[in-house]
Amino acid sequence: MDALDLARWQFGIVTVYHFLFVPLTIGLSFLVALMQTAWYRTGDPKFLKMTKFWGKLFLINFAMGVVTGIVQEFQFGMNWSAYSRFVGDVFGAPLAIEALVAFFLEATFIGLWIFGWDRLPKGIHLVCIWLVAISTNLSAFFILAANSWMQHPVGFEINPERGRAELTSLWAVLNNSTNQVAYPHVATAAFLTAAAFIIGISAWHLYRRQHTEVMRESMKMGFVVALIFGVGVTVSGDLQAKVMTEQQPMKMAAAEAIWDSQAPASFSVFSVGTPDGKSELFSVRVPYLLSFMATGDPNGEVEGIRDIQRESEEQFGPGDYRPIIPVTYWTFRYMIGFGIVTAALALLGLIMMRGGRNPAEKRWFYLAALWTIPFPLIANSFGWVFTEMGRQPWVVYSQMFTADGVSPLVGPWTVATSLTVLTLLYLVLAVVEVGLIVRYVKAGPPEDDASGPIESPERDAGAGTDEGDRPLTFAY
Amino acid sequence: MTLAEFWFVLVGFLFAGYFLLEGFDFGVGMLLPVLGRDDTGRRVMINTIGPVWDMNETWLIVAGASLFAAFPYWYATLFSGFYLPLLLILVALILRGVAFEYRGKVDDPVWRQRWDIAIVAGSVVPALLWGVAFANILRGVPINANGDFTGNLFTLLNPYGLLGGLATVVLFATYGAIFVALKTVGDIRYEARALAAKIGVVAVVLGAGFLVWTQLQHGDLGSLVLSVLTAVALVAGLAANAREREGWAFGLVAAAVVGLVATLFVALFPDVMPSTTDPAYSLTVENASSTPKTLAVMSWIAAFGLPVVLLYQGWTYWVFRKRIGRHSIPTSPQHGATPVARS
């Protein structure tokens, strides 16, 4: 493997890993904010327990999202310096805005929220978690604006003298039609992810008939959110497919592994092909579906890989403009499949919950709910692998090849070192993180209001002026 | 002043902000086993920075992203060139951040001890390597016509770079001790003050050595004035510490940290990464920057965004202004931290 392959593997691994935590952060921050709002408005301790229980799980996850995010920013320069020079004038701006506007807000108010129980007035403390929730979404918006520019570059011109892309309109970059569908798709997927997390964990407790009041309320919330955002992720994904067909026809053709243009085109749910993927031996197909997904018209024409390859060569010169077809084909299906199963479980659960019944009493439902927790995470990961691998060989579509973006003088051993170190570190941290989540899930919500005074603090001889101070409600 | 020069100042401001804030976080982390002799003591220390470490660290993310947006060529050369030190910094910051959050989540001495190691290493390593990195930026590194770094890890481990690294480690340790003295009550406060007085002497020696070397090799009038002010601030800070004026001590050492960053940036200007291969290959404020269009747009965003950030971060420090001590640490472990019986 050369430095390019290693750098690509590293980008894939650290990005997918980072994005295991991010959607939970985005979704859970809002849901915890909603729980705390319910407590603020009703004073019902049930909602406080919910806030504390899910808030703690949220924070365990949040820490991982924060620390793995730094790698994301650094590795553009470390492994992709040629890319950074080419795009910096355009691509750097949304990144800098994200950091200044969203990250500062998030990092400041998360600290205020964690340590602010009892120290801030209730209303202000509530505002803190809402600001965190808003900032996570702002952050998603700006980073997706940056990514959308790689998928569909706008608002720039090429300066041939400097050999770089130069910004002509920041508004065009932020208002990219690609981001108008990509951001809603990612944000709705994040809520679905958080909802599945809540459903699975509540089912675990409800099956054991413990903490029923808190868990029942949580589960209901999970079902409703999963259902709403399951629909949302489908609709936004459908809109995104149409934009993608128009802007990156090769990606759509590669998603379906359709070699020759077809009208109408059917969607294959799965297929068995020859090992090279070029011809099909067996498949299960839904007629007209691909035409509808791609164009909005059941009889619309979907261009095939061979045609697009020919057109690309005419436009960009000789070369192979095809991504790895089996990867795009299968990741596209897994993304959709795992997403749909999650939403279907929520619909089923909501129906089973009617009349005060407990769907998690049934062992099969409890197990299904538990196993569904990772499904949206898998769907998210496959979605990213699909959209990034489907853009290849481009790193910036139609402007720069991935092979040209890599750092010219960073050797394979250097990248291999960083790939190995980060992968091992991430594996260890994953074990620790999952272990902690499981521990805190099992511990359940606090039995009574944890914000009350804590008994028997150790007195300090030098406490002097602070003699009357109570212990911190929360301390690391 | 051109827009590129304005952004050079702003990038300097962001890095100064980063070291101003995370500098004492690093110090607190480094001194964890020294000042925090039992678990409660260590928890007191960690909780002095508990609510703010994340926002302090975010200054690095903002500085890095601003470097990318405003000086893409600088960002690209620096990050691809200083690859392994940056990798180590990343690993350190990852471990350290997770450690703060996870340390108290399990009530087990072995668990906490492991995270303590992560906090100490995660504080020493970046404090050292940022010093090495910035000293080398100023010293100059081999850069070819394409703007790529042609050296290796050992290129960076030269005496001047290492002195810079040691100076920042000791400076941040002093800064951290003074911060602990400012934010705590009880024995730890007095111990922190005494410790600051001792390591402060080392910080003055190493810092003065580094500043003199910087001035002789790379200095101009501006950097001379700033290095003198930096040295004066540091010595005055230590004098205030000796006279038990913790607020003054903290403010003055903080000024020295900012002064050090300012000295380096002023000495660096108008280069951003001088090339030792051929001065013609040096990256400068003008040839490494983004277009005036991008810089103008970013200036507006910074002009509206930064004051708001400074306000709410200032307010956060005000909210958590109280000193804490051993009595502040809850004695019962948080709910879930002890093993629970399966019901």
HADDOCK unambig.tbl for C-alpha pairs under 7 A between the chains (distance, minus, plus):
assign (segid A and resid 63 and name CA) (segid B and resid 98 and name CA) 5.99 0.50 0.50
assign (segid A and resid 63 and name CA) (segid B and resid 101 and name CA) 6.67 0.50 0.50
assign (segid A and resid 64 and name CA) (segid B and resid 98 and name CA) 6.76 0.50 0.50
assign (segid A and resid 67 and name CA) (segid B and resid 94 and name CA) 4.88 0.50 0.50
assign (segid A and resid 67 and name CA) (segid B and resid 97 and name CA) 6.35 0.50 0.50
assign (segid A and resid 68 and name CA) (segid B and resid 94 and name CA) 6.77 0.50 0.50
assign (segid A and resid 70 and name CA) (segid B and resid 61 and name CA) 6.80 0.50 0.50
assign (segid A and resid 71 and name CA) (segid B and resid 90 and name CA) 6.52 0.50 0.50
assign (segid A and resid 77 and name CA) (segid B and resid 75 and name CA) 6.16 0.50 0.50
assign (segid A and resid 77 and name CA) (segid B and resid 76 and name CA) 4.60 0.50 0.50
assign (segid A and resid 77 and name CA) (segid B and resid 79 and name CA) 4.84 0.50 0.50
assign (segid A and resid 77 and name CA) (segid B and resid 80 and name CA) 5.58 0.50 0.50
assign (segid A and resid 78 and name CA) (segid B and resid 79 and name CA) 4.68 0.50 0.50
assign (segid A and resid 78 and name CA) (segid B and resid 80 and name CA) 3.91 0.50 0.50
assign (segid A and resid 78 and name CA) (segid B and resid 83 and name CA) 5.96 0.50 0.50
assign (segid A and resid 79 and name CA) (segid B and resid 80 and name CA) 6.29 0.50 0.50
assign (segid A and resid 81 and name CA) (segid B and resid 76 and name CA) 4.53 0.50 0.50
assign (segid A and resid 81 and name CA) (segid B and resid 77 and name CA) 6.85 0.50 0.50
assign (segid A and resid 81 and name CA) (segid B and resid 80 and name CA) 6.16 0.50 0.50
assign (segid A and resid 84 and name CA) (segid B and resid 72 and name CA) 6.26 0.50 0.50
assign (segid A and resid 84 and name CA) (segid B and resid 76 and name CA) 5.87 0.50 0.50
assign (segid A and resid 85 and name CA) (segid B and resid 72 and name CA) 5.38 0.50 0.50
assign (segid A and resid 85 and name CA) (segid B and resid 73 and name CA) 5.47 0.50 0.50
assign (segid A and resid 85 and name CA) (segid B and resid 76 and name CA) 6.28 0.50 0.50
assign (segid A and resid 88 and name CA) (segid B and resid 68 and name CA) 5.99 0.50 0.50
assign (segid A and resid 88 and name CA) (segid B and resid 69 and name CA) 5.58 0.50 0.50
assign (segid A and resid 88 and name CA) (segid B and resid 72 and name CA) 4.92 0.50 0.50
assign (segid A and resid 89 and name CA) (segid B and resid 69 and name CA) 5.91 0.50 0.50
assign (segid A and resid 89 and name CA) (segid B and resid 72 and name CA) 6.83 0.50 0.50
assign (segid A and resid 89 and name CA) (segid B and resid 290 and name CA) 5.15 0.50 0.50
assign (segid A and resid 89 and name CA) (segid B and resid 291 and name CA) 6.69 0.50 0.50
assign (segid A and resid 89 and name CA) (segid B and resid 294 and name CA) 6.40 0.50 0.50
assign (segid A and resid 92 and name CA) (segid B and resid 65 and name CA) 6.68 0.50 0.50
assign (segid A and resid 92 and name CA) (segid B and resid 68 and name CA) 5.32 0.50 0.50
assign (segid A and resid 92 and name CA) (segid B and resid 69 and name CA) 3.80 0.50 0.50
assign (segid A and resid 93 and name CA) (segid B and resid 69 and name CA) 5.14 0.50 0.50
assign (segid A and resid 93 and name CA) (segid B and resid 298 and name CA) 6.94 0.50 0.50
assign (segid A and resid 95 and name CA) (segid B and resid 65 and name CA) 5.94 0.50 0.50
assign (segid A and resid 96 and name CA) (segid B and resid 62 and name CA) 6.39 0.50 0.50
assign (segid A and resid 96 and name CA) (segid B and resid 65 and name CA) 4.63 0.50 0.50
assign (segid A and resid 96 and name CA) (segid B and resid 66 and name CA) 5.23 0.50 0.50
assign (segid A and resid 96 and name CA) (segid B and resid 69 and name CA) 6.37 0.50 0.50
assign (segid A and resid 99 and name CA) (segid B and resid 61 and name CA) 6.40 0.50 0.50
assign (segid A and resid 99 and name CA) (segid B and resid 62 and name CA) 5.04 0.50 0.50
assign (segid A and resid 99 and name CA) (segid B and resid 65 and name CA) 6.82 0.50 0.50
assign (segid A and resid 100 and name CA) (segid B and resid 62 and name CA) 5.82 0.50 0.50
assign (segid A and resid 100 and name CA) (segid B and resid 305 and name CA) 6.90 0.50 0.50
assign (segid A and resid 101 and name CA) (segid B and resid 305 and name CA) 6.63 0.50 0.50
assign (segid A and resid 103 and name CA) (segid B and resid 58 and name CA) 6.73 0.50 0.50
assign (segid A and resid 104 and name CA) (segid B and resid 55 and name CA) 6.22 0.50 0.50
assign (segid A and resid 104 and name CA) (segid B and resid 58 and name CA) 6.20 0.50 0.50
assign (segid A and resid 104 and name CA) (segid B and resid 309 and name CA) 6.98 0.50 0.50
assign (segid A and resid 107 and name CA) (segid B and resid 54 and name CA) 5.45 0.50 0.50
assign (segid A and resid 107 and name CA) (segid B and resid 55 and name CA) 4.64 0.50 0.50
assign (segid A and resid 107 and name CA) (segid B and resid 58 and name CA) 6.90 0.50 0.50
assign (segid A and resid 108 and name CA) (segid B and resid 52 and name CA) 6.92 0.50 0.50
assign (segid A and resid 108 and name CA) (segid B and resid 55 and name CA) 4.95 0.50 0.50
assign (segid A and resid 108 and name CA) (segid B and resid 313 and name CA) 6.66 0.50 0.50
assign (segid A and resid 111 and name CA) (segid B and resid 51 and name CA) 4.38 0.50 0.50
assign (segid A and resid 111 and name CA) (segid B and resid 52 and name CA) 6.09 0.50 0.50
assign (segid A and resid 112 and name CA) (segid B and resid 51 and name CA) 6.32 0.50 0.50
assign (segid A and resid 112 and name CA) (segid B and resid 316 and name CA) 6.97 0.50 0.50
assign (segid A and resid 115 and name CA) (segid B and resid 51 and name CA) 6.06 0.50 0.50
assign (segid A and resid 166 and name CA) (segid B and resid 291 and name CA) 6.98 0.50 0.50
assign (segid A and resid 167 and name CA) (segid B and resid 293 and name CA) 6.97 0.50 0.50
assign (segid A and resid 167 and name CA) (segid B and resid 294 and name CA) 6.21 0.50 0.50
assign (segid A and resid 407 and name CA) (segid B and resid 80 and name CA) 6.59 0.50 0.50
assign (segid A and resid 409 and name CA) (segid B and resid 148 and name CA) 6.84 0.50 0.50
assign (segid A and resid 410 and name CA) (segid B and resid 80 and name CA) 6.75 0.50 0.50
assign (segid A and resid 418 and name CA) (segid B and resid 87 and name CA) 6.70 0.50 0.50
assign (segid A and resid 439 and name CA) (segid B and resid 336 and name CA) 6.99 0.50 0.50
assign (segid A and resid 440 and name CA) (segid B and resid 336 and name CA) 5.53 0.50 0.50
assign (segid A and resid 443 and name CA) (segid B and resid 336 and name CA) 4.99 0.50 0.50
assign (segid A and resid 443 and name CA) (segid B and resid 340 and name CA) 6.14 0.50 0.50
assign (segid A and resid 446 and name CA) (segid B and resid 335 and name CA) 6.49 0.50 0.50
assign (segid A and resid 454 and name CA) (segid B and resid 330 and name CA) 6.78 0.50 0.50
assign (segid A and resid 457 and name CA) (segid B and resid 327 and name CA) 5.71 0.50 0.50
assign (segid A and resid 457 and name CA) (segid B and resid 330 and name CA) 6.15 0.50 0.50
assign (segid A and resid 457 and name CA) (segid B and resid 331 and name CA) 5.90 0.50 0.50
assign (segid A and resid 458 and name CA) (segid B and resid 326 and name CA) 6.57 0.50 0.50
assign (segid A and resid 458 and name CA) (segid B and resid 327 and name CA) 5.04 0.50 0.50
assign (segid A and resid 459 and name CA) (segid B and resid 327 and name CA) 5.09 0.50 0.50
assign (segid A and resid 460 and name CA) (segid B and resid 186 and name CA) 6.38 0.50 0.50
assign (segid A and resid 460 and name CA) (segid B and resid 326 and name CA) 5.94 0.50 0.50
assign (segid A and resid 460 and name CA) (segid B and resid 327 and name CA) 5.60 0.50 0.50
assign (segid A and resid 461 and name CA) (segid B and resid 186 and name CA) 6.40 0.50 0.50
assign (segid A and resid 462 and name CA) (segid B and resid 185 and name CA) 5.94 0.50 0.50
assign (segid A and resid 462 and name CA) (segid B and resid 186 and name CA) 3.94 0.50 0.50
assign (segid A and resid 462 and name CA) (segid B and resid 187 and name CA) 6.65 0.50 0.50
assign (segid A and resid 463 and name CA) (segid B and resid 185 and name CA) 5.69 0.50 0.50
assign (segid A and resid 463 and name CA) (segid B and resid 186 and name CA) 5.79 0.50 0.50
assign (segid A and resid 463 and name CA) (segid B and resid 325 and name CA) 6.94 0.50 0.50
assign (segid A and resid 470 and name CA) (segid B and resid 328 and name CA) 6.43 0.50 0.50
assign (segid A and resid 471 and name CA) (segid B and resid 327 and name CA) 5.95 0.50 0.50
assign (segid A and resid 471 and name CA) (segid B and resid 328 and name CA) 3.80 0.50 0.50
assign (segid A and resid 471 and name CA) (segid B and resid 329 and name CA) 5.52 0.50 0.50
assign (segid A and resid 471 and name CA) (segid B and resid 330 and name CA) 5.60 0.50 0.50
assign (segid A and resid 472 and name CA) (segid B and resid 328 and name CA) 5.28 0.50 0.50
assign (segid A and resid 472 and name CA) (segid B and resid 329 and name CA) 6.12 0.50 0.50
assign (segid A and resid 472 and name CA) (segid B and resid 330 and name CA) 6.50 0.50 0.50
assign (segid A and resid 475 and name CA) (segid B and resid 47 and name CA) 6.32 0.50 0.50
assign (segid A and resid 475 and name CA) (segid B and resid 329 and name CA) 6.47 0.50 0.50
assign (segid A and resid 476 and name CA) (segid B and resid 43 and name CA) 6.67 0.50 0.50
assign (segid A and resid 476 and name CA) (segid B and resid 46 and name CA) 6.96 0.50 0.50
assign (segid A and resid 476 and name CA) (segid B and resid 47 and name CA) 6.11 0.50 0.50
assign (segid A and resid 476 and name CA) (segid B and resid 50 and name CA) 6.78 0.50 0.50
assign (segid A and resid 476 and name CA) (segid B and resid 100 and name CA) 6.87 0.50 0.50
assign (segid A and resid 476 and name CA) (segid B and resid 101 and name CA) 6.87 0.50 0.50
assign (segid A and resid 476 and name CA) (segid B and resid 104 and name CA) 5.47 0.50 0.50
